[in-house]
Amino acid sequence: MTNLSELELQNLRHLIGGYDTTHCKMQEYANSSTDPQLKQFFEKSAQSAMKNKEQLMTFFN
């Protein structure tokens, strides 16, 4: 693990939480959508947020 300062850890926690929230919201919007294009847009957004979250989580390994 890279040596991270307390501030860097707090920033990572904040970013990861934000991406997690975004993923949940986009997934819910996709599930609620009846328009196929809109549904696809929200699903891609949810996947992108999850990918970003997973990339940030690598700093903790």
Secondary structure by P-SEA (a helix, b strand, c coil): cccccaaaaaaaaaaaaaaaaaaaaaaaaaaacccaaaaaaaaaaaaaaaaaaaaaacccc
